[in-house]
Amino acid sequence: MSKQDDAELILKLYDLRREPVMREARNWIFSFNPTSIQDVIDVLLSEHGGHYRMVVSYWDMAAALVNNGAIDETLFNETNGEHVFVYCKIEPV
């Protein structure tokens, strides 16, 4: 895949992050600080369950594109950082 193709996919991912409900979900996750799996279960059963699932599944999908070679890893990491933030929030639980 060419660098231009990689860049096009990264820009498409960026456009998805700009969608209004996704922005709302991303804003919400900044305030979510789970300390246990129970915190995650509780949020999944709350009105923010969709926000959690939207953000986590978005970054899971983006990482899968990188891990499977659809997007160059270096370019992805140089143009994104939020995935690290989200991972750091959920990894401990």
C-alpha atoms as one frame of an Amber mdcrd trajectory, in Angstrom:
protein
   0.000   0.000   0.000   1.322   3.449  -0.851   1.902   6.244   1.634  -0.865
   8.142  -0.145  -3.282   5.260   0.505  -2.194   5.164   4.146  -2.754   8.908
   4.441  -6.200   8.587   2.869  -7.217   5.939   5.420  -5.889   8.037   8.299
  -7.922  11.011   7.060 -11.020   8.801   6.861 -10.441   7.697  10.451 -10.110
  11.357  11.414 -13.432  12.158   9.733 -15.110   9.385  11.734 -13.804  10.939
  14.961 -15.433  14.242  13.988 -18.929  12.752  13.829 -21.089  14.459  16.546
 -21.982  11.354  18.570 -18.393  10.132  18.414 -17.179  13.538  19.654 -19.628
  13.282  22.537 -18.380   9.780  23.332 -14.743  10.870  23.138 -15.417  13.826
  25.425 -17.146  11.527  27.906 -14.310   8.983  28.055 -11.914  11.690  29.242
 -13.872  11.773  32.506 -14.182   7.981  32.848 -11.505   6.643  35.189 -12.189
   2.971  35.904 -10.375   1.334  38.794 -11.996  -2.078  38.527 -13.845  -4.276
  36.093 -16.973  -3.439  38.082 -16.595   0.192  36.979 -16.617  -0.987  33.369
 -19.630  -3.234  33.940 -21.466  -0.401  35.656 -20.798   1.991  32.792 -21.840
  -0.595  30.217 -25.188  -0.851  31.993 -25.573   2.932  32.196 -26.577   5.633
  29.733 -22.868   5.890  28.803 -22.538   2.270  27.716 -22.810   3.325  24.080
 -20.128   5.960  24.548 -17.740   3.421  26.036 -18.392   0.845  23.326 -18.110
   3.438  20.549 -14.719   4.758  21.625 -13.174   1.414  22.545 -14.391  -0.342
  19.392 -13.278   2.580  17.199  -9.705   2.393  18.482  -9.790  -1.416  18.385
 -10.747  -1.200  14.703  -8.072   1.410  13.952  -5.412  -0.704  15.702  -6.513
  -3.784  13.746  -5.978  -1.866  10.490  -2.438  -1.057  11.617  -1.709  -4.540
  12.996  -2.826  -6.140   9.729  -0.817  -3.827   7.489  -3.638  -1.702   6.071
  -2.040   1.442   7.540   1.644   2.047   8.116   2.367   1.845  11.853   4.841
   4.721  11.954   2.570   7.075  10.043  -0.400   6.086  12.201   1.491   6.710
  15.443   2.845  10.034  14.191  -0.656  11.280  13.363  -2.615   9.838  16.304
  -2.143   9.644  20.037  -5.600   9.226  21.472  -5.433   5.434  21.117  -2.650
   5.373  23.714  -4.756   7.475  26.072  -7.773   5.158  25.692  -5.616   2.060
  26.110  -4.089   3.453  29.318  -7.584   3.992  30.726  -8.817   0.453  30.090
  -5.663  -1.673  30.270  -5.508  -1.821  34.089  -8.987  -3.319  34.306
